[in-house]
């Protein structure tokens, strides 16, 4: 995989990983066990920001990635300062990150790097992802709406 693709993917996953760190501790200020993991992750995030200028990607992509990472750090700083993680703060953070993340994971990435516009669909829905998404939706009482299960490259 091209390094720029890997970097864009890593930046997007950094926000998902942050959400995984905080979700078990939402609205539970008595439980402070998340602080160590978040402080360590914050240090890694800061190192990523500091190294962005050395990445071989277009300036606008780099700028977007920088804002995503800096927003991650700001959210972590806010949680660490307050000593708690609220659902409202997480929701606000998600809304702030959403348009930025969308730019990093634009479906055209597959076409740009691999010559296939639909490669990202396959990556996201291949393997066990489809079954995991359906199972998670069912646990939450939601009706899943995955795309049709067809072989990659199918014209169906």
Secondary structure by P-SEA (a helix, b strand, c coil): ccaaaaaaaaaaaaaaaaaaaccccccccccccaaaaaaaaaaaaaaaaaacccccccaaaaaaaaaaaaaaaaaaaaaaaaccccaaaaaaaaaaaaaaaaaaaccccccccccccaaaaaaacccaaaaaaaaaaaaacccccccccccccccc
